[in-house]
């Protein structure tokens, strides 16, 4: 398998590994405890998977905006994105 088309740095590999581990964890959680749709502060009824998807999209936009609008280190955006994920998963 030729993977030279992508720059597989440790950070890139860690990012994709983290996403895969989150999906595996959510699958196991769903099997052990099936989700119940609920309504939080988001203007729609969501399941755990919906909130994870919204969190991942929001985190991508947070990072894109951070890189495009600031000169601060990207790890600060990562901390903000993790806080965003926690808030959406808990109260969204």
CNS distance restraints for C-alpha pairs under 8 A (distance, minus, plus):
assign (resid   7 and name CA) (resid  12 and name CA) 7.68 0.50 0.50
assign (resid   8 and name CA) (resid  12 and name CA) 5.73 0.50 0.50
assign (resid   8 and name CA) (resid  13 and name CA) 6.06 0.50 0.50
assign (resid   9 and name CA) (resid  13 and name CA) 6.19 0.50 0.50
assign (resid  10 and name CA) (resid  14 and name CA) 5.94 0.50 0.50
assign (resid  11 and name CA) (resid  15 and name CA) 6.11 0.50 0.50
assign (resid  12 and name CA) (resid  16 and name CA) 6.41 0.50 0.50
assign (resid  13 and name CA) (resid  17 and name CA) 5.99 0.50 0.50
assign (resid  14 and name CA) (resid  18 and name CA) 6.00 0.50 0.50
assign (resid  15 and name CA) (resid  19 and name CA) 6.38 0.50 0.50
assign (resid  16 and name CA) (resid  20 and name CA) 6.20 0.50 0.50
assign (resid  17 and name CA) (resid  21 and name CA) 6.11 0.50 0.50
assign (resid  18 and name CA) (resid  22 and name CA) 6.12 0.50 0.50
assign (resid  19 and name CA) (resid  23 and name CA) 6.29 0.50 0.50
assign (resid  20 and name CA) (resid  24 and name CA) 6.19 0.50 0.50
assign (resid  21 and name CA) (resid  25 and name CA) 6.00 0.50 0.50
assign (resid  22 and name CA) (resid  26 and name CA) 6.06 0.50 0.50
assign (resid  23 and name CA) (resid  27 and name CA) 6.13 0.50 0.50
assign (resid  24 and name CA) (resid  28 and name CA) 6.27 0.50 0.50
assign (resid  25 and name CA) (resid  29 and name CA) 6.07 0.50 0.50
assign (resid  26 and name CA) (resid  30 and name CA) 6.03 0.50 0.50
assign (resid  26 and name CA) (resid  49 and name CA) 7.44 0.50 0.50
assign (resid  27 and name CA) (resid  31 and name CA) 6.30 0.50 0.50
assign (resid  28 and name CA) (resid  32 and name CA) 6.18 0.50 0.50
assign (resid  29 and name CA) (resid  33 and name CA) 5.77 0.50 0.50
assign (resid  29 and name CA) (resid  34 and name CA) 7.46 0.50 0.50
assign (resid  30 and name CA) (resid  34 and name CA) 4.71 0.50 0.50
assign (resid  30 and name CA) (resid  35 and name CA) 6.20 0.50 0.50
assign (resid  35 and name CA) (resid  47 and name CA) 6.25 0.50 0.50
assign (resid  35 and name CA) (resid  48 and name CA) 6.49 0.50 0.50
assign (resid  36 and name CA) (resid  47 and name CA) 6.27 0.50 0.50
assign (resid  37 and name CA) (resid  45 and name CA) 6.13 0.50 0.50
assign (resid  37 and name CA) (resid  46 and name CA) 5.24 0.50 0.50
assign (resid  37 and name CA) (resid  47 and name CA) 4.59 0.50 0.50
assign (resid  37 and name CA) (resid  48 and name CA) 7.80 0.50 0.50
assign (resid  38 and name CA) (resid  45 and name CA) 5.30 0.50 0.50
assign (resid  38 and name CA) (resid  46 and name CA) 5.60 0.50 0.50
assign (resid  38 and name CA) (resid  47 and name CA) 6.53 0.50 0.50
assign (resid  39 and name CA) (resid  43 and name CA) 7.63 0.50 0.50
assign (resid  39 and name CA) (resid  44 and name CA) 6.30 0.50 0.50
assign (resid  39 and name CA) (resid  45 and name CA) 4.54 0.50 0.50
assign (resid  39 and name CA) (resid  46 and name CA) 6.27 0.50 0.50
assign (resid  39 and name CA) (resid  92 and name CA) 7.33 0.50 0.50
assign (resid  40 and name CA) (resid  44 and name CA) 7.91 0.50 0.50
assign (resid  40 and name CA) (resid  45 and name CA) 7.46 0.50 0.50
assign (resid  40 and name CA) (resid  91 and name CA) 5.58 0.50 0.50
assign (resid  40 and name CA) (resid  92 and name CA) 4.63 0.50 0.50
assign (resid  41 and name CA) (resid  91 and name CA) 6.57 0.50 0.50
assign (resid  41 and name CA) (resid  92 and name CA) 5.19 0.50 0.50
assign (resid  42 and name CA) (resid  92 and name CA) 5.26 0.50 0.50
assign (resid  46 and name CA) (resid  50 and name CA) 5.56 0.50 0.50
assign (resid  46 and name CA) (resid  51 and name CA) 6.42 0.50 0.50
assign (resid  46 and name CA) (resid  92 and name CA) 7.99 0.50 0.50
assign (resid  47 and name CA) (resid  51 and name CA) 6.34 0.50 0.50
assign (resid  48 and name CA) (resid  52 and name CA) 6.20 0.50 0.50
assign (resid  48 and name CA) (resid  89 and name CA) 7.00 0.50 0.50
assign (resid  49 and name CA) (resid  53 and name CA) 6.18 0.50 0.50
assign (resid  50 and name CA) (resid  54 and name CA) 6.17 0.50 0.50
assign (resid  51 and name CA) (resid  55 and name CA) 6.00 0.50 0.50
assign (resid  51 and name CA) (resid  88 and name CA) 6.22 0.50 0.50
assign (resid  51 and name CA) (resid  89 and name CA) 5.67 0.50 0.50
assign (resid  51 and name CA) (resid  92 and name CA) 6.83 0.50 0.50
assign (resid  52 and name CA) (resid  56 and name CA) 6.14 0.50 0.50
assign (resid  52 and name CA) (resid  85 and name CA) 7.42 0.50 0.50
assign (resid  52 and name CA) (resid  88 and name CA) 7.83 0.50 0.50
assign (resid  52 and name CA) (resid  89 and name CA) 6.61 0.50 0.50
assign (resid  53 and name CA) (resid  57 and name CA) 6.22 0.50 0.50
assign (resid  54 and name CA) (resid  58 and name CA) 6.02 0.50 0.50
assign (resid  54 and name CA) (resid  88 and name CA) 7.87 0.50 0.50
assign (resid  55 and name CA) (resid  59 and name CA) 5.96 0.50 0.50
assign (resid  55 and name CA) (resid  84 and name CA) 6.86 0.50 0.50
assign (resid  55 and name CA) (resid  85 and name CA) 4.98 0.50 0.50
assign (resid  55 and name CA) (resid  88 and name CA) 6.36 0.50 0.50
assign (resid  55 and name CA) (resid  89 and name CA) 7.56 0.50 0.50
assign (resid  56 and name CA) (resid  60 and name CA) 6.25 0.50 0.50
assign (resid  56 and name CA) (resid  85 and name CA) 7.41 0.50 0.50
assign (resid  57 and name CA) (resid  61 and name CA) 6.41 0.50 0.50
assign (resid  58 and name CA) (resid  62 and name CA) 6.10 0.50 0.50
assign (resid  58 and name CA) (resid  81 and name CA) 7.60 0.50 0.50
assign (resid  58 and name CA) (resid  84 and name CA) 7.81 0.50 0.50
assign (resid  59 and name CA) (resid  63 and name CA) 6.23 0.50 0.50
assign (resid  59 and name CA) (resid  78 and name CA) 7.91 0.50 0.50
assign (resid  59 and name CA) (resid  81 and name CA) 4.89 0.50 0.50
assign (resid  59 and name CA) (resid  82 and name CA) 7.72 0.50 0.50
assign (resid  59 and name CA) (resid  84 and name CA) 7.30 0.50 0.50
assign (resid  59 and name CA) (resid  85 and name CA) 7.44 0.50 0.50
assign (resid  60 and name CA) (resid  64 and name CA) 6.18 0.50 0.50
assign (resid  61 and name CA) (resid  65 and name CA) 5.97 0.50 0.50
assign (resid  62 and name CA) (resid  66 and name CA) 5.99 0.50 0.50
assign (resid  62 and name CA) (resid  77 and name CA) 6.64 0.50 0.50
assign (resid  62 and name CA) (resid  80 and name CA) 7.85 0.50 0.50
assign (resid  62 and name CA) (resid  81 and name CA) 6.55 0.50 0.50
assign (resid  63 and name CA) (resid  67 and name CA) 6.09 0.50 0.50
assign (resid  63 and name CA) (resid  74 and name CA) 7.34 0.50 0.50
assign (resid  63 and name CA) (resid  77 and name CA) 5.76 0.50 0.50
assign (resid  63 and name CA) (resid  78 and name CA) 7.21 0.50 0.50
assign (resid  63 and name CA) (resid  81 and name CA) 7.69 0.50 0.50
assign (resid  64 and name CA) (resid  68 and name CA) 6.03 0.50 0.50
assign (resid  65 and name CA) (resid  69 and name CA) 5.71 0.50 0.50
assign (resid  65 and name CA) (resid  70 and name CA) 7.92 0.50 0.50
assign (resid  66 and name CA) (resid  70 and name CA) 5.51 0.50 0.50
assign (resid  66 and name CA) (resid  71 and name CA) 7.95 0.50 0.50
assign (resid  66 and name CA) (resid  72 and name CA) 7.92 0.50 0.50
assign (resid  66 and name CA) (resid  74 and name CA) 7.19 0.50 0.50
assign (resid  66 and name CA) (resid  77 and name CA) 6.30 0.50 0.50
assign (resid  67 and name CA) (resid  71 and name CA) 7.04 0.50 0.50
assign (resid  67 and name CA) (resid  74 and name CA) 6.97 0.50 0.50
assign (resid  72 and name CA) (resid  76 and name CA) 7.41 0.50 0.50
assign (resid  73 and name CA) (resid  77 and name CA) 7.65 0.50 0.50
assign (resid  74 and name CA) (resid  78 and name CA) 6.49 0.50 0.50
assign (resid  75 and name CA) (resid  79 and name CA) 6.37 0.50 0.50
assign (resid  76 and name CA) (resid  80 and name CA) 6.40 0.50 0.50
assign (resid  77 and name CA) (resid  81 and name CA) 6.01 0.50 0.50
assign (resid  78 and name CA) (resid  82 and name CA) 6.12 0.50 0.50
assign (resid  79 and name CA) (resid  83 and name CA) 6.28 0.50 0.50
assign (resid  80 and name CA) (resid  84 and name CA) 6.13 0.50 0.50
assign (resid  81 and name CA) (resid  85 and name CA) 6.12 0.50 0.50
assign (resid  82 and name CA) (resid  86 and name CA) 6.24 0.50 0.50
assign (resid  83 and name CA) (resid  87 and name CA) 6.18 0.50 0.50
assign (resid  84 and name CA) (resid  88 and name CA) 6.13 0.50 0.50
assign (resid  85 and name CA) (resid  89 and name CA) 5.98 0.50 0.50
assign (resid  86 and name CA) (resid  90 and name CA) 5.97 0.50 0.50
assign (resid  87 and name CA) (resid  91 and name CA) 5.73 0.50 0.50
assign (resid  87 and name CA) (resid  92 and name CA) 6.70 0.50 0.50
assign (resid  88 and name CA) (resid  92 and name CA) 4.25 0.50 0.50
